[in-house]
Amino acid sequence: MNAFEDIVKFYLEEEGYWVRQSVKVHRITKDDKKKLNNPSMPTPEIDIVAYNTKNNELILVEVKSFLNSYGVDYEEIVGINKKLGERYKLFTNDALRQIITDRLIEEYLHFGLVNENTKVRFALAAGKIHNDEHETNIRKYFSDPNRQWILFSPKDIKMKIKKLCDKSWEDNVITTAVKLVIRD
């Protein structure tokens, strides 16, 4: 876990999701690894898995803070830059994404956490994106009807976090820190 994941988790909870962090996908088989041409692949981990009961929607979220770097880069997230795109496997590797989705759904169905009609979506939560043009391009790429992925941009996250100032007292580190920093 890390601090930015905690903020994104809180953001999603405020949006009505049940949230789990650092979710291991244990049901990856030898055949799956063979299909991926990676027989020694470690157990994959999803940064955040969020479920909205109202929409029967499961979101698998890749969280990248990159607060002290150049930020999320469009060419990496869409796989144009293959080498650096490796850090976005959930988005750049179709076969891996499908296997992870299938195995996670199998596990969640087994435990009764989802049903056969649960819709699965993918999201990126970014603490910093390289620049506005990259954010626009990522948002456009994600919104393609074949993907319908979600981008939680730095602006989206900041706006939601700032609204915490208006909440009544809550013994929560994030809410308290926001109130200390933002309130006059």
C-alpha positions as CSV (number, residue, x, y, z in Angstrom):
1,M,0.0,0.0,0.0
2,N,1.0,3.6,-0.4
3,A,-0.3,7.0,0.5
4,F,-1.6,7.8,-3.0
5,E,-3.5,4.5,-3.2
6,D,-5.1,5.4,0.1
7,I,-6.3,8.7,-1.3
8,V,-7.7,7.0,-4.4
9,K,-9.4,4.3,-2.2
10,F,-11.0,7.1,-0.2
11,Y,-12.1,8.9,-3.4
12,L,-13.8,5.7,-4.6
13,E,-15.4,5.1,-1.2
14,E,-16.8,8.6,-1.4
15,E,-18.3,7.7,-4.8
16,G,-20.1,4.7,-3.3
17,Y,-17.7,1.8,-4.0
18,W,-16.6,-1.0,-1.8
19,V,-12.8,-1.0,-2.2
20,R,-10.0,-3.5,-1.7
21,Q,-6.3,-2.6,-2.1
22,S,-3.4,-4.7,-3.3
23,V,-5.6,-7.6,-4.6
24,K,-3.6,-10.6,-5.7
25,V,-5.1,-12.7,-8.6
26,H,-4.3,-16.2,-7.4
27,R,-6.0,-18.3,-9.9
28,I,-3.5,-17.8,-12.7
29,T,-2.8,-21.2,-14.2
30,K,0.3,-22.7,-15.8
31,D,-1.6,-22.6,-19.1
32,D,-2.3,-18.9,-18.6
33,K,1.3,-18.2,-18.0
34,K,2.1,-20.2,-21.1
35,K,-0.3,-18.1,-23.2
36,L,1.5,-15.0,-21.9
37,N,4.9,-16.5,-22.7
38,N,5.9,-16.0,-19.1
39,P,6.1,-19.3,-17.2
40,S,7.7,-17.8,-14.1
41,M,5.3,-14.9,-13.9
42,P,4.7,-13.9,-10.2
43,T,1.2,-13.6,-8.9
44,P,-0.3,-10.5,-10.5
45,E,-1.6,-7.7,-8.2
46,I,-4.3,-5.1,-8.9
47,D,-3.7,-1.9,-7.0
48,I,-7.3,-1.3,-6.3
49,V,-10.5,-3.3,-7.0
50,A,-13.7,-1.3,-6.5
51,Y,-17.2,-2.6,-6.6
52,N,-20.4,-0.5,-7.0
53,T,-23.5,-2.5,-6.0
54,K,-25.9,0.0,-7.5
55,N,-24.4,-0.3,-11.0
56,N,-23.1,-3.9,-10.5
57,E,-19.8,-2.7,-11.7
58,L,-16.3,-3.9,-10.8
59,I,-13.4,-1.5,-11.5
60,L,-9.8,-2.6,-11.7
61,V,-7.7,0.4,-11.0
62,E,-4.0,0.9,-11.8
63,V,-2.7,3.7,-9.5
64,K,0.3,5.8,-10.5
65,S,1.2,8.8,-8.4
66,F,4.3,10.0,-10.3
67,L,4.2,13.1,-8.1
68,N,7.9,13.8,-8.4
69,S,8.4,12.8,-12.0
70,Y,7.3,13.8,-15.5
71,G,3.9,12.1,-14.9
72,V,1.9,9.6,-16.9
73,D,2.9,9.7,-20.5
74,Y,0.4,9.1,-23.3
75,E,2.8,7.0,-25.5
76,E,3.5,4.7,-22.5
77,I,-0.1,4.1,-21.5
78,V,-1.2,3.2,-25.1
79,G,1.9,1.0,-25.7
80,I,3.6,3.2,-28.3
81,N,6.7,3.3,-26.1
82,K,6.9,-0.5,-25.5
83,K,9.7,-0.4,-22.9
84,L,8.1,2.2,-20.6
85,G,4.6,0.9,-21.4
86,E,5.5,-2.2,-19.4
87,R,4.5,-0.3,-16.2
88,Y,0.9,-0.2,-17.6
89,K,0.5,-3.9,-18.4
90,L,-3.2,-3.8,-17.5
91,F,-3.7,-1.4,-20.4
92,T,-1.0,-2.4,-22.9
93,N,-1.3,-6.2,-22.7
94,D,-4.6,-7.4,-24.0
95,A,-3.9,-11.1,-23.2
96,L,-2.8,-10.3,-19.6
97,R,-5.8,-8.0,-19.0
98,Q,-8.2,-10.8,-20.2
99,I,-6.6,-13.5,-18.1
100,I,-6.5,-11.3,-15.0
101,T,-10.2,-10.3,-15.5
102,D,-11.3,-13.9,-16.1
103,R,-9.5,-15.3,-13.1
104,L,-10.5,-12.5,-10.7
105,I,-14.2,-12.9,-11.8
106,E,-13.9,-16.7,-11.3
107,E,-12.6,-16.1,-7.8
108,Y,-15.2,-13.4,-7.0
109,L,-18.1,-15.6,-8.4
110,H,-16.9,-18.5,-6.2
111,F,-17.1,-16.3,-3.1
112,G,-20.4,-14.6,-4.1
113,L,-18.8,-11.2,-4.4
114,V,-20.1,-10.6,-7.9
115,N,-22.6,-12.2,-10.2
116,E,-22.6,-13.3,-13.9
117,N,-24.0,-9.9,-14.9
118,T,-21.3,-7.8,-13.2
119,K,-19.6,-5.4,-15.6
120,V,-15.8,-5.1,-15.4
121,R,-14.1,-1.9,-16.3
122,F,-10.5,-0.7,-16.0
123,A,-9.3,2.6,-14.7
124,L,-6.1,4.6,-14.2
125,A,-5.8,6.9,-11.2
126,A,-3.0,9.4,-11.9
127,G,-1.5,11.8,-9.4
128,K,0.4,13.6,-12.2
129,I,0.0,13.5,-16.0
130,H,2.8,14.8,-18.2
131,N,0.8,17.7,-19.5
132,D,-2.8,18.8,-20.6
133,E,-2.3,17.4,-24.1
134,H,-1.4,14.0,-22.7
135,E,-4.4,14.0,-20.4
136,T,-6.7,14.9,-23.3
137,N,-5.2,12.1,-25.5
138,I,-5.4,9.6,-22.7
139,R,-9.0,10.5,-21.9
140,K,-9.9,10.2,-25.6
141,Y,-8.1,6.8,-25.9
142,F,-9.8,5.5,-22.8
143,S,-13.3,6.7,-23.9
144,D,-13.2,4.7,-27.1
145,P,-16.4,2.5,-27.2
146,N,-14.3,-0.7,-27.4
147,R,-12.6,0.3,-24.1
148,Q,-14.8,2.5,-22.0
149,W,-12.0,2.8,-19.5
150,I,-12.0,5.4,-16.8
151,L,-9.4,8.1,-16.1
152,F,-9.2,9.6,-12.6
153,S,-7.1,12.5,-13.4
154,P,-5.2,14.7,-11.0
155,K,-7.9,17.4,-11.5
156,D,-10.7,14.9,-10.7
157,I,-9.0,13.6,-7.6
158,K,-8.1,17.2,-6.3
159,M,-11.7,18.3,-6.9
160,K,-13.1,15.4,-4.9
161,I,-10.6,15.7,-2.1
162,K,-11.2,19.5,-1.8
163,K,-14.9,18.7,-1.2
164,L,-13.9,16.9,2.0
165,C,-13.6,20.3,3.6
166,D,-17.4,20.6,3.6
167,K,-17.9,17.3,5.4
168,S,-18.8,17.2,9.1
169,W,-16.2,15.9,11.5
170,E,-14.7,12.5,10.5
171,D,-11.7,10.9,12.3
172,N,-9.8,10.2,9.0
173,V,-6.3,11.3,8.1
174,I,-7.2,12.4,4.6
175,T,-10.2,14.5,5.6
176,T,-8.3,16.0,8.5
177,A,-5.3,16.9,6.4
178,V,-7.4,18.5,3.7
179,K,-9.3,20.6,6.3
180,L,-6.0,21.7,7.8
181,V,-4.5,22.6,4.4
182,I,-7.4,24.1,2.5
183,R,-9.6,25.8,5.1
184,D,-8.9,29.4,5.8
